[in-house]
Amino acid sequence: MALTDLPMFQALRQKMQWHQQRQGILAENVANADTPGYRSKDLKDLSFGDMVQAEAGSGALRPVATNAGHITSGGISAGVGTKVSKASSFERTPDGNSVVLEEQMMKIAENQIDYQTATSLYTRSLGMFKTALRR
């Protein structure tokens, strides 16, 4: 089994792919800022609980309560996906366009920071495993 096949690395990879898709959608919003009637879009937030549920459904990860005092997860909703939804915006131009450039640029910056954080975690985790295996 390769190191990159571990669930932690798969989750980080999925998070990075989500950020890449979101960057494309946000760029599309900016590109259509002057298009009459265009409604801004965004991806459904990637939920850690959904990622854990998807892993539990695949059989790779199964939480087990070994003690009656353990906390149960309750009902975590399944369905990890990248659903594109219309973003709600309070501002709208007279031609029906709902893209606010300042808002989109803030989302792009936030997305870029989150992506860099995920790639940094991925790289450092790989480095730690490689260091541990050498000794």
Solvent accessible surface area in square Angstrom, and as a share of the most:
residue,aa,sasa,rsa
1,M,186,0.83
2,A,56,0.43
3,L,49,0.24
4,T,49,0.29
5,D,68,0.35
6,L,45,0.22
7,P,55,0.35
8,M,89,0.40
9,F,0,0.00
10,Q,69,0.31
11,A,29,0.22
12,L,26,0.13
13,R,82,0.30
14,Q,62,0.28
15,K,65,0.28
16,M,24,0.11
17,Q,98,0.44
18,W,13,0.05
19,H,3,0.01
20,Q,106,0.47
21,Q,92,0.41
22,R,22,0.08
23,Q,68,0.30
24,G,42,0.41
25,I,25,0.13
26,L,0,0.00
27,A,51,0.39
28,E,73,0.33
29,N,0,0.00
30,V,47,0.27
31,A,85,0.66
32,N,38,0.19
33,A,20,0.16
34,D,131,0.68
35,T,55,0.32
36,P,96,0.60
37,G,46,0.44
38,Y,30,0.11
39,R,89,0.32
40,S,0,0.00
41,K,55,0.23
42,D,18,0.09
43,L,9,0.05
44,K,82,0.35
45,D,109,0.57
46,L,26,0.13
47,S,46,0.29
48,F,149,0.62
49,G,21,0.21
50,D,13,0.06
51,M,17,0.08
52,V,40,0.23
53,Q,62,0.28
54,A,53,0.41
55,E,43,0.19
56,A,23,0.17
57,G,66,0.64
58,S,81,0.52
59,G,34,0.32
60,A,73,0.57
61,L,77,0.38
62,R,170,0.62
63,P,104,0.65
64,V,109,0.63
65,A,68,0.52
66,T,115,0.67
67,N,90,0.46
68,A,113,0.87
69,G,65,0.63
70,H,83,0.37
71,I,171,0.87
72,T,103,0.60
73,S,79,0.51
74,G,60,0.58
75,G,84,0.80
76,I,57,0.29
77,S,79,0.51
78,A,80,0.62
79,G,50,0.48
80,V,41,0.23
81,G,34,0.33
82,T,60,0.35
83,K,133,0.56
84,V,74,0.43
85,S,47,0.31
86,K,120,0.51
87,A,13,0.10
88,S,103,0.66
89,S,21,0.13
90,F,212,0.88
91,E,111,0.50
92,R,129,0.47
93,T,65,0.38
94,P,150,0.95
95,D,72,0.37
96,G,23,0.23
97,N,3,0.01
98,S,3,0.02
99,V,14,0.08
100,V,23,0.13
101,L,84,0.42
102,E,124,0.55
103,E,60,0.27
104,Q,0,0.00
105,M,105,0.47
106,M,140,0.63
107,K,38,0.16
108,I,29,0.14
109,A,49,0.38
110,E,92,0.41
111,N,2,0.01
112,Q,95,0.42
113,I,110,0.56
114,D,54,0.28
115,Y,67,0.25
116,Q,98,0.44
117,T,72,0.42
118,A,5,0.04
119,T,41,0.24
120,S,44,0.29
121,L,95,0.47
122,Y,35,0.13
123,T,89,0.52
124,R,171,0.62
125,S,11,0.07
126,L,34,0.17
127,G,34,0.33
128,M,134,0.60
129,F,68,0.28
130,K,100,0.42
131,T,57,0.33
132,A,67,0.52
133,L,127,0.63
134,R,187,0.68
135,R,233,0.85
